[in-house]
């Protein structure tokens, strides 16, 4: 199976502008492609995972990735897929986030020997002359066509700022600059970016002629992929200081039954033949596939050693075995009152609940246990001696912490 056909088989391709030419570029390893990342936080999250894995997969096939960091577009709001305007960030914050992205992306993409590039669109956007932009770029866009884009329709009733209205022009200009500076001939993006991506392809052809080869492609379910980064407690980050390897493992270990095979195809580097062995599993047997999924993705982000520790910790929790690799939280003296600490304080301090109120409700509703014994009274307290041996707190079926002193 050729690479492009494999991307289709894995459920990654949704729309393309010229499938024959695009598949030829990718299969022959001649695609110089880019994917954009907006630096809205100091860590990538699992919503970016699909894009990162795709870049790695294409690079392995001889193609050249360009990771475009939106240091310039990050200065204004991006309405795509949103109903409100993004908060503006300072130049210093954006630069810090860009630096963090580069470190994390290097785990997926080989940037050595010009095999891949990381560029920041602030390099050309921040120095643009406004009159020049109007003449060179703005003249190629019609207001009617821009307003027809779904991303702008969603904002129309609430008000569309002039800043947001410029986003399509800026993204199109990115593709134009990447094409000229680096020979970038292909743009990948989510289905919510399709209008902006088409604008870039059209701008290149209008400026450089019909012979300019620049094409666009969208990823299937990329909007859903962005939702992958959200849980009840917030985003699932690739930064281990924000989401521990164990928590990262558990996130994938607990994906829905209907999503596990889909995630294995889109995100892991297991062969389709190997994945096919899990497709017939049902019910509790699907847990085998979930464990494989969680291990493979944790290995990709945090390394095999951390993935193995997370696997052993999870088995220790569910199977009553070794808990040495379970994520821990160390209590401090100031949390105790008269030598004791109550279960609600333990839950809140360890991050198992977001507030004391959540902790009380979890206990009263029977969702909390200590060493597999249910705790139903929020006033239940423990002395320091209780933490001399294993003290494992469970909230619900999926959240565990080993509490120490």
PyMOL commands that set and color helices and strands:
alter all, ss='L'
color gray80, all
select helices_A, chain A and resi 3-9+19-27+46-60+73-75+91-105+112-114+122-125+130-136+138-140+143-147+150-156+162-165+167-182+191-208+222-227+245-253+260-267+272-276+283-302+304-319+333-335+343-349+356-364+384-387
alter helices_A, ss='H'
color red, helices_A
select strands_A, chain A and resi 13-16+32-37+64-69+116-120+186-190+215-219+230-231+234-235+328-330+340-342+368-370+373-374+381-383+392-395+399-404
alter strands_A, ss='S'
color yellow, strands_A
deselect
rebuild
show_as cartoon
